[in-house]
């Protein structure tokens, strides 16, 4: 085999592998998005607001500052 042929083979394999990886990532992203699209928005909001609808829900940051995690259900 010539040197040129030996150099082309790995590049072709890398390209094919990259395409396969990209296809797998796109397929996974589409599957995840489709799974969430099937849930009615009202059920999702009710689930989130079961915690975030509580006005006393907060998080204390490392510097001592308190961050409110409350979300008004009217938004």
N, C-alpha and C positions, 0 to 999 in steps of 0.2 A: 504494500500500500504506500501511496505517496504521503508526504507530510501534509499536503493540502487536505486530503481526504480524512486523515486522522484529526485535524483541527475542526473540520466541519461536523463530525459526528457528535462530539460533546455539546456544541452550540445548538444543534438540532434537538438533542435530548433535553437540554435546558429549556428551550423554547416550548417544546411539547409539554414538558412538566409544568411550566408556568401557565400554559393555557388550561391544562387540566385543573390546576390549583385555583385559577380564576373562576372556572366553571363551577367548581365545588363551593367556593365562597358565595357566588351569586345564587346558586341553588339553595344553600342554607339560609341566606338572607331572605329570599323570596318565601321560603317555607315558614320562617319565623314571622314575617310580616303577614302572611296569609292566616296564620293561626290567631294572631291578634285581631285581624280584620273580622273574624267570625264572631267575636264577642260584641254584644250590643253595648254602646257607649254608656247607657244608663247603668248597667250592671258594673262596669268598670269604675265609673264615678262613685257609685255607692260603696264599692269595696275600698277605694282610696280614702273616701271621706269617713269611713268607719273609724279611722285613726286621725287623719289630718283635719277632720271636722271638729276635733276637740280643741277648744281655745287654749288649753294649758299644755298642749304638746310642744316641746321645745328640745333643743340640743345645746349642750354647753360645749363651746369650742375650746381648743387647747389654751388659748390666751385668756380664758375665763368669761368671754363674751357669751351671752345667751342668744341663740337664734331661734325665732319662732318658726315652727313647722306647720302652723295652722293655716288652712285654706278655707275661705268662706264658701259655703255651698251656693251662694248667689252668683258667683263669678261665671 
